[in-house]
């Protein structure tokens, strides 16, 4: 879970290009919720002033969260703007991505795709 979180936050901080698998998207979302809960609720119990740390964290991961959502929409063959449609974007985030490459990039599940293209030129 933390590997996917690190991949989204550190390697793809503001990367809106490409595709994100369901596993990458949902493990990032789970880790994000857990970290937000710990920072907001637990630190809020200790001191209300410490609850501001949770707000700063949420602000810091806003761009990676949107970028991961856009890449998830790309994986199912839709534009990132589909994130703005509340229930439909949730449905799209839950379904399997398109098999093979699409207009947004190579299939993230098929790591050997380049080998299939050898000799086809």
N, C-alpha and C positions, 0 to 999 in steps of 0.2 A: 504494500500500500504506500509506504513512504517513498519507494522508488518512483512510482507514478507521480506522486506529489512533487518530488524533486525535479522530475522530467518536465512537468508543466510549469512550475514556478521558476526554476533556475535556467533550464535549457530553452524553454519556449515562452519566456515571459510575455512578450507582446507579438508572438508569431500567429498571425491570422491566416496563414497560408498552409495548405496541406490538409491532412486528414487525421482524425483522432479516433481510435477504437473505443468501443463501449467501455472496455476495461479501464483504459486510461482516464476517460471522462468520469466514470462513476467512482473509481478509487480516489481520484483527486477530490471529487465532491464530498466523499465520506471523510477523508482526512481533513478537509477544510471545515466541515461541520464540527468534527471533534475538537479541532484546535480552537475554533471560534467559541465553542461551549466552554472549554477549559479557561480560555482567556477572559471571556465575558462573565460567565456565571461564577466560577470559582474565585477569580480575582475580585469580582464584585462583592462577594460575601466577605472577603478579607477587608476591603476598603472600596468605597464607591469611586474614589479617585483612580484606583487601579483598573477599574472597568474601562477607562479610556484606552488602555492598551489594546483591549479587544476591538474597539472602534478603529484604532490605527491599523491593526492587523487586517481588518476587513477592507479598509481602504487600500492597503498595500496589495492585497490579492484580488482586487476588483478587475484589473486589466487581465491577469492570467486566467481568471474564471471566464470572462467574456471570450477571450481568445480560445480557450478549450471548448467552449460551447460552439463557437463559429467553426472550429475544426471538426467538431462532432457533426454539425449540420452538413459540412462538406463530405463527410464519410458516407452519408446517406444520399448524396447527390443533390443537396439543396443549398441555396445561398445562405450565408450567415444571417441575413435579415429575417429568416424564419424563426430566429430566437425571440422575436418580438410577438409571436403568436403564442399565447400562454399554453394551452393544453396540447396543441398540435406539436409544439417544440418538445414538450415532454414525451409525447408519443414517438417523435423522431429520434430522441435521445435514447429511447429504449429498444428500438428495432435494430436489426443487424445492418451493417453497412453494405454498400454495393460491392459485389464481387468484381475483382479485377480493377484496373485503373479507370478513373473517371476524369472529368474536366478539372478536378481539383488536385489530382496527383495519383500516385501509385497506391495500391491496396496495402494498408499497414499490416494486415494479417499475412500477406504473401511476401515473405522476406526473400524468396528466391525468384522473384519476378524478372529480375534482370537476366538470369540464366535462361529463361524461356525466350528472351528476345535475341539471343546470340544466333547469328546466321540468317536472320530474317530481313536484313537490309538489302 
